[in-house]
């Protein structure tokens, strides 16, 4: 577990950059926690044959955006090879409140890497990996692309956007939008209070569960997919394309069934609608 570390200062930009590289085995593990700024995690260049895999971390601290002395960047590697990166800051001292500096991270990892990311106010981007992924944020957009493996995302006020995600999915937000395109989810659970949920899948079979208060839910399945959909709502509507084979209302729950029902769709809202705009099978 060899490491190399480099620190540089850019007076013109008023920044300090710390770069550190860790040798790892695959599948690798990364945990990163930031306070303000941006986090980008992506697959690095394939290792040269025979060369060890590595996680390369570059952290740029913007010195004039907060208390530079109290904003500390910690990078370490645990005995099991797990790489841990943390932005630390003492928010209170004898003189009162101090704001942490903005820190931007660029992390290049092996393709086979599991990542846990958490932020207070920052944008998170992760792409091109295979593993297990957990992302959490209070405020800021979360972007996910080309990920294979279980994904858990929790965001309070920022949007969540994903493209070409494959694996079990769990997405939660309070006021942000959830938009997932070209997804391949054997199971998917998405929850929002006031934000909308829009999901497009590349395969019909799956179990999809949605919950919102006022946000609308749209699920686009491949053309010709069979499904059974259920909506429990006070005033929301269940909207489908064409003429479904079976429809009904039972115990305040609206349902529709199309074809062989290879997908199960369950939604619970107060006023939000559930829309299934894809072309269904003929009755």
N, C-alpha and C positions, 0 to 999 in steps of 0.2 A: 504494500500500500504506500508507494512512493508519492510524494507531493512536491510541487514547485509553486512558489509564491512570488508575485511581482507587484509593486506599488508605484504608481506614477501620479503626478499632479499636472493639471493643465490650468495655468494661471489665467489665460485668456477666457476660458470657459468657467473658471472658478469651480473646478471639479477635482475630485480625487478618485482614481480608479484602482481597484484591487483585483488582481487576476491570480487564480490558483487552480492547479490541475491535480486531480486525484486519480491514481491508477485503481481500477476496479475489476472485479469479475462480473460476468453476466450470468443471469439477469442482475442488473444493478438496482440500487435503491437511492432515491433522492428525497430529502425533506427540505423545504424552503419556506421561510416565514418573513414577510415584508410588512412595513407599516404604510409607507406612501411611495408611489412611483409606478413601476412597471416590472413585470416578470415575463420573460420569454424563455421557454424550454423547447428545444428541438433536437432532432437526431443529428449528430455530427457526421463527419465523413467516415465511411467504413474504415476500420483499422487496417493498417498494413498487415499482411499475413505474418503471423508470428509475433506481432507487436501487441502489448497489453491494451485492453480497452481502458477508456479514461472518461472522466467527467470534468469538463473545463468550465470554470465559473468566472465571469467577468462582472464586477459590481462597480457602478459609477455613482458616487455620492455628489449631489449638487450642494455645495457648501453654503451658498447664500439663500437656501430655501428653508432653513431651520437652524437648530442648534447643532453645529458641526461637531463640537467636542463631546456632546452627550449622545450623538447618533453613532453607534458602533456596529461594524459589520463583522460577524463571527463566522468563520468557516472551519469545519473540522470533519474528521473521518473516524467513525466508531470502529472498535476492533472487528466487528463483523463486516466491515467494508461500507456500511451505510454512510452516505455523505449528507451532512447537515449544514444548512446555511441559514443564518438568523440576522435580521436587523434588530438591534437592541437600542432602547432609549429610555432614560429616566424622565418621566413626564412631569414630576414634581420635585422641587427641592426647596431650600430655605428662601429662595428669591421668587418662587412662584412657578407658573406654568411655562414649559418650554416645548416648542413644536419640533418633531423629528424632521430631519432633512429628507428630501425626495431621493430615493435610491432606485436605479434601474439595473436589473439583472439580465444578463444574457448567458444562458447555460446550454452547453452542448453535451449531449449524453449519448451512450450507445442506444441503438434502436430497442433492445431488450432492457427497458428500464421502467420500474414502477415509481410514481411520483406522488408526493403529498405536498400541496401548495396552499398557503393561507395568507391572506392580505387584509388590511383594514381598508385603505383607500388606494386602490391601484388597479391597473389593467393586467389581466393574466392571459397569456397565449401559450398553448402547448400543442405540438404537432409531431406526426411521423413516428409514433412509438407503439410498442406492444408491451403490456404489463397490466398493472392495476393503478387506477388514478382517483385521487381524492382532492377536490379543489373547494376552497371556502373563501368567501369575501363578504365584507360589509357593504362596500360601495365600489363599483367599478365593473367594467365589462369583462366577461370571460369568453374567450374564443378557443374552440377545440377543433382540430382537424386531423383526419387520418390516424385515429387511435383504435387499437385493438385490445379489448379487455374490459373488465368491469369498470364503470365510471360512476362516481358519486360527486355531485356538484351542489353547493349551497351558496346562494347569493341573496343579499337583502334587497338592495335597490338597483343593482346593475343588471343589464341584459345578459343572457346566456345564448351563445350561438355555436352550433356544431355542424360539421360537415364530414361525411364518411366515417361515422363512428360505428364500431362493431362490438357488441357485447351487452351484458346486462347494464341497464341505465337507471339511475336515480337522480332526478333533478328537482331542486327546490328554489323558489324565489318568492319574495314578498310583493314587490311592485314592478320588478323587471319582466321583460318579455323572454320567453323561451322559444327558440327557433332551431330546429334540428332538420337538416337536409341529408338525403341519401343515407339514412340510417339503416342499420341491420341489428335490430334489438330482439333477442328471444323473449325478453321481458323488459318493460319500460314503465316507470312510475314518474309522473311529472306533477308538481304541485305549485300553485301560485295563488296569491290572494287577489290582486287586482290586475296583474299582467296577463296577457294572452299567451296561449300555447299553440305552436304550429309545428307539426311533425310530418315529415315525408319519409317513407320507408322504401327500401328496395326489395323487400320480400313481404309476402302477405301474412304468413304464419307468425303468430306472436301473441303475447298477453300484454295489453296496454291498459294502464290505470291512470286516470287524471282526476285532479281535484282543484277547484278554484272557487272564489266567492263571486266576483263579477267578471272575471276574464273569460273570453271565449276560447274554446278548444277546437282545433282543426287537425284532423288526421287524414293524410293522403296515402292510401294503400295502392299497390300496383293495380293496373286495370284488370278487371276480372277476378279480383280477390273475393273470397267468401268470408263472412264474419258474422258475429253476433254482437250487437252493441246495446248497452244499457245506460240510461241517463236518469239519475235521481236529482231533481231540481225543483225549486219553487216556481220559478217563472221562465227558466231556460227552455230552449227548444232542441229537439233532435232532428237535424237536417241531413237528408241523404239525397243522392242523385238517382234518377230513374224511379222505378216502382219496385220496392223491396218485396221479397217473397212473403214475409210474415212481419206484421207490426202489431203493437198493442200497448196497453197501459195496465199495470198490475201493482196495486199498493202504492200508488203515487210514483211509480217507476215506469218510464217509457222504454220500450225495447224494439229492436228491429233485427231481423235475421235474413241473411242473404247467402245463398249457395250452401256449401258444405261447412260454413262457419269455422274455417281453419284459424281465424283470429278471434280472440275474446277482447272486447273493448268495454271498459267500465268507466263512467264519469260521474262525478258528484259536484254540483254547483249550486249557488243560490240563484243567480240570474244569468249566468253565462250559458251560451249555446254550445252544443256538440255538433260539429259539422263533419260529414264524411263525403267529400265532393267527388271521390273517384267513381268511375263507371262501374256499377255492380254487374253481377252475372244476371242472365235472363232468369225469370222465375221458372 
